[in-house]
């Protein structure tokens, strides 16, 4: 009841005559433009699609090539690793064999050293046996016309001065040791006596002479006219090893205050004092041990 009535023809009510008919070509024109744009976009998308497709194919091909290269390299590395493992296994077996050989050689070397030591001791005993009748006079001045006769006379003069009766027949041989140095003239004189008793008695007499007299044995006691006051020393004729051990033993005696150090029949002895035991020096290692002891 409140609603207004309306006319079906609005244009007649307004008093105007307006053609509201849409032009016939307008909707068609809009549709045509839209279709043209859709076609252009489709071509671009298709082109991009093709371009991406080519790119993907190229990328895939490149990746496949790289994968093949990597696979090939990995295969080579694996083969190299196998070769290395085989080489290491071979070297390990070789090393084990070498270790066994080295162990065997060390055992053999130890046996050889023991045998060498035994042989050296035997040689040392033989040399001491040969020299048991020998004595040595050191630091005697050498003369230009020196010969065996003059050397014998020198020893006989020495025996007379120390108070021991020694004859020419008591001397089996005598000579002065040769030296490799040209300037070393006063090399030791070696005297081979007729017996060990004669050697020991003569040496004891010489030692007693030095002990009882303020003036020790000198060159003048052997009849030397040159360097008369030059000290001379009478001792056993030691082997090379014995001389070395005697030198070390004297150094030991000085360092550790050993009261006695002497030789007897080519062997070396030391003693701390009268109440201490006598120590026979057999080798250098023993001397070093005694030096390191308290």
C-alpha positions as CSV (number, residue, x, y, z in Angstrom):
1,X,0.0,0.0,0.0
2,X,2.9,2.4,0.6
3,X,4.7,1.4,-2.7
4,X,4.8,3.8,-5.6
5,X,3.7,2.9,-8.9
6,X,6.2,3.0,-11.7
7,X,6.1,3.3,-15.4
8,X,7.6,0.7,-17.5
9,X,9.0,3.2,-19.9
10,X,11.2,5.7,-18.1
11,X,12.3,7.5,-21.2
12,X,8.7,8.6,-22.0
13,X,8.2,10.0,-18.5
14,X,11.3,12.2,-18.8
15,X,10.1,13.7,-22.0
16,X,13.3,12.8,-23.8
17,X,13.8,10.6,-26.6
18,X,17.1,8.7,-26.0
19,X,18.3,5.7,-28.0
20,X,19.7,3.3,-25.4
21,X,20.5,0.7,-27.9
22,X,24.2,-0.4,-27.7
23,X,26.1,-0.1,-30.9
24,X,26.3,-3.3,-32.7
25,X,30.1,-3.4,-33.1
26,X,31.2,-2.4,-29.6
27,X,31.0,-5.8,-27.8
28,X,32.6,-7.5,-30.8
29,X,35.4,-5.0,-30.7
30,X,36.2,-5.6,-27.1
31,X,36.2,-9.3,-27.5
32,X,38.6,-9.1,-30.5
33,X,41.1,-7.0,-28.5
34,X,41.0,-9.4,-25.6
35,X,41.6,-12.4,-27.8
36,X,44.6,-10.6,-29.4
37,X,46.2,-10.1,-26.0
38,X,45.5,-13.6,-24.9
39,X,47.3,-14.9,-28.1
40,X,50.4,-12.7,-27.4
41,X,50.7,-13.8,-23.8
42,X,50.3,-17.5,-24.9
43,X,53.1,-17.1,-27.4
44,X,55.4,-15.5,-24.8
45,X,54.6,-18.2,-22.3
46,X,55.2,-20.9,-24.9
47,X,58.5,-19.3,-25.8
48,X,59.5,-19.1,-22.1
49,X,58.5,-22.7,-21.7
50,X,60.6,-23.7,-24.6
51,X,63.5,-21.7,-23.3
52,X,63.2,-23.2,-19.9
53,X,62.9,-26.6,-21.5
54,X,66.2,-26.0,-23.4
55,X,67.8,-24.7,-20.2
56,X,66.7,-27.7,-18.2
57,X,67.8,-30.1,-20.9
58,X,71.2,-28.3,-21.0
59,X,71.5,-28.4,-17.2
60,X,70.5,-32.0,-17.1
61,X,73.0,-32.9,-19.8
62,X,75.7,-30.9,-17.9
63,X,74.8,-32.6,-14.7
64,X,74.9,-36.0,-16.3
65,X,78.4,-35.3,-17.7
66,X,79.6,-34.1,-14.4
67,X,78.0,-37.1,-12.7
68,X,79.8,-39.4,-15.2
69,X,83.1,-37.6,-14.5
70,X,82.6,-37.8,-10.7
71,X,81.6,-41.4,-11.0
72,X,84.7,-42.1,-13.1
73,X,86.9,-40.2,-10.6
74,X,85.3,-42.1,-7.7
75,X,85.9,-45.4,-9.4
76,X,89.6,-44.4,-9.9
77,X,89.8,-43.3,-6.3
78,X,88.3,-46.6,-5.2
79,X,90.7,-48.5,-7.4
80,X,93.6,-46.4,-6.0
81,X,92.4,-47.2,-2.5
82,X,92.3,-50.8,-3.2
83,X,95.8,-50.6,-4.7
84,X,97.0,-48.7,-1.6
85,X,95.3,-51.3,0.7
86,X,97.0,-54.1,-1.2
87,X,100.3,-52.2,-1.1
88,X,99.9,-51.6,2.7
89,X,99.1,-55.3,3.2
90,X,102.1,-56.3,1.2
91,X,104.3,-53.8,3.1
92,X,102.9,-55.1,6.4
93,X,103.8,-58.6,5.5
94,X,107.2,-57.5,4.4
95,X,107.7,-55.5,7.6
96,X,106.7,-58.5,9.6
97,X,109.3,-60.6,7.8
98,X,111.9,-58.0,8.2
99,X,111.1,-57.7,11.9
100,X,111.6,-61.4,12.3
101,X,114.9,-61.2,10.4
102,X,116.0,-58.3,12.6
103,X,115.1,-60.2,15.7
104,X,117.1,-63.2,14.5
105,X,120.0,-61.0,13.6
106,X,119.9,-59.3,17.1
107,X,119.9,-62.8,18.7
108,X,122.8,-63.8,16.5
109,X,124.6,-60.5,17.1
110,X,124.3,-61.1,20.9
111,X,125.7,-64.6,20.5
112,X,128.5,-63.2,18.3
113,X,129.4,-60.5,20.9
114,X,129.5,-63.1,23.6
115,X,131.8,-65.3,21.4
116,X,133.9,-62.3,20.6
117,X,134.3,-61.4,24.3
118,X,135.3,-65.0,25.0
119,X,137.9,-64.9,22.2
120,X,139.2,-61.5,23.3
121,X,139.6,-62.8,26.8
122,X,141.5,-65.8,25.5
123,X,143.8,-63.6,23.4
124,X,144.3,-61.4,26.4
125,X,145.2,-64.4,28.5
126,X,147.7,-65.6,25.8
127,X,149.3,-62.2,25.6
128,X,149.6,-61.9,29.3
129,X,151.2,-65.4,29.4
130,X,153.7,-64.3,26.8
131,X,154.6,-61.2,28.7
132,X,154.7,-62.6,32.2
133,X,158.5,-62.5,32.2
134,X,158.6,-59.0,30.6
135,X,159.1,-55.6,32.3
136,X,159.0,-52.1,30.9
137,X,161.2,-49.1,31.6
138,X,159.5,-45.9,30.5
139,X,160.8,-42.4,29.8
140,X,164.4,-43.4,29.3
141,X,166.3,-40.8,27.0
142,X,167.3,-42.3,23.7
143,X,170.8,-42.1,22.4
144,X,171.8,-41.9,18.7
145,X,174.1,-45.0,18.8
146,X,171.6,-47.1,20.8
147,X,171.6,-50.9,20.3
148,X,170.8,-54.0,22.2
149,X,174.2,-54.1,23.9
150,X,173.9,-50.5,25.1
151,X,170.3,-51.2,26.3
152,X,171.5,-54.3,28.3
153,X,174.3,-52.2,29.9
154,X,171.8,-49.6,30.9
155,X,169.6,-52.2,32.6
156,X,172.6,-53.8,34.4
157,X,173.6,-50.3,35.6
158,X,170.1,-49.8,36.9
159,X,170.1,-53.1,38.7
160,X,173.4,-52.3,40.4
161,X,172.2,-48.8,41.5
162,X,169.0,-50.2,43.1
163,X,170.8,-53.1,44.8
164,X,169.7,-56.1,42.8
165,X,172.1,-58.6,41.3
166,X,171.2,-58.9,37.6
167,X,173.5,-60.6,35.1
168,X,173.5,-60.5,31.3
169,X,172.3,-64.1,31.2
170,X,169.2,-63.0,33.1
171,X,168.2,-60.9,30.1
172,X,166.7,-63.0,27.3
173,X,165.8,-60.1,25.0
174,X,165.6,-56.3,25.1
175,X,164.3,-53.7,22.7
176,X,162.9,-50.2,22.5
177,X,159.3,-50.0,21.3
178,X,159.0,-48.3,18.0
179,X,156.8,-45.3,17.7
180,X,154.7,-44.0,14.8
181,X,155.6,-40.4,15.8
182,X,158.9,-39.1,14.7
183,X,159.3,-36.7,17.6
184,X,158.6,-39.3,20.3
185,X,162.1,-40.5,21.1
186,X,161.6,-41.7,24.6
187,X,159.5,-44.8,23.9
188,X,159.5,-47.6,26.5
189,X,162.3,-50.2,26.7
190,X,160.9,-53.8,27.0
191,X,163.1,-56.3,28.9
192,X,162.4,-60.0,28.7
193,X,164.0,-61.7,31.7
194,X,164.9,-65.4,32.0
195,X,162.1,-66.1,34.5
196,X,159.1,-64.6,36.2
197,X,160.8,-64.7,39.5
198,X,163.7,-62.5,38.3
199,X,161.2,-60.0,36.8
200,X,159.2,-59.8,40.0
201,X,162.2,-59.5,42.3
202,X,163.8,-56.8,40.1
203,X,160.5,-54.8,40.0
204,X,160.1,-55.2,43.8
205,X,163.7,-53.9,44.4
206,X,163.0,-50.9,42.1
207,X,159.7,-50.1,44.0
208,X,161.5,-50.4,47.3
209,X,164.2,-48.0,46.1
210,X,161.5,-45.4,45.2
211,X,159.8,-45.9,48.6
212,X,162.8,-45.7,50.8
213,X,164.7,-42.9,49.1
214,X,163.7,-39.3,48.7
215,X,165.3,-39.2,45.2
216,X,163.2,-41.4,42.9
217,X,164.6,-43.4,39.9
218,X,166.0,-41.1,37.3
219,X,167.9,-41.4,34.0
220,X,171.3,-41.1,35.7
221,X,170.6,-44.4,37.5
222,X,170.8,-46.1,34.1
223,X,174.0,-44.4,33.3
224,X,172.5,-41.8,31.0
225,X,174.6,-38.6,30.7
226,X,171.9,-36.6,29.0
227,X,168.8,-35.5,30.9
228,X,170.2,-37.2,34.0
229,X,167.4,-36.0,36.3
230,X,164.6,-37.2,34.0
231,X,162.3,-39.6,36.0
232,X,162.1,-43.2,34.8
233,X,159.4,-45.8,35.7
234,X,159.7,-49.6,35.9
235,X,156.5,-51.6,35.5
236,X,155.0,-54.7,34.0
237,X,154.8,-54.9,30.2
238,X,151.0,-54.7,29.9
239,X,148.9,-55.6,26.9
240,X,147.1,-52.8,25.1
241,X,143.9,-53.6,26.9
242,X,145.8,-53.9,30.2
243,X,147.4,-50.5,29.7
244,X,144.0,-48.9,29.0
245,X,142.5,-50.5,32.1
246,X,145.4,-49.5,34.2
247,X,145.0,-45.9,33.1
248,X,141.3,-45.9,33.9
249,X,142.0,-47.6,37.3
250,X,144.5,-44.9,38.3
251,X,141.9,-42.3,37.3
252,X,139.4,-44.2,39.4
253,X,141.8,-44.3,42.4
254,X,142.2,-40.5,42.2
255,X,138.5,-39.7,41.8
256,X,137.2,-42.1,44.5
257,X,140.2,-41.9,46.8
258,X,141.3,-45.5,46.4
259,X,144.4,-46.0,48.4
260,X,145.9,-48.9,46.3
261,X,146.1,-49.4,42.5
262,X,148.6,-51.9,41.1
263,X,149.3,-54.6,38.5
264,X,150.2,-58.3,39.0
265,X,150.9,-60.7,36.2
266,X,149.3,-58.4,33.8
267,X,146.1,-57.9,35.7
268,X,144.8,-54.7,37.3
269,X,143.7,-54.4,40.9
270,X,142.3,-51.6,43.1
271,X,141.6,-51.4,46.8
272,X,139.9,-48.7,48.8
273,X,142.0,-49.2,52.0
274,X,143.6,-52.0,54.0
275,X,140.3,-53.2,55.3
276,X,138.5,-53.2,52.0
277,X,138.3,-56.1,49.5
278,X,140.6,-56.3,46.5
279,X,138.8,-55.6,43.2
280,X,140.0,-57.1,40.0
281,X,139.3,-54.8,37.1
282,X,138.2,-56.9,34.1
283,X,136.7,-54.3,31.7
284,X,136.0,-50.6,31.2
285,X,132.3,-51.0,32.1
286,X,133.3,-52.1,35.5
287,X,135.4,-49.0,36.0
288,X,132.5,-46.7,34.9
289,X,130.3,-48.5,37.4
290,X,132.7,-47.9,40.2
291,X,133.0,-44.3,39.2
292,X,129.2,-43.9,39.4
293,X,128.9,-45.6,42.8
294,X,128.9,-43.7,46.0
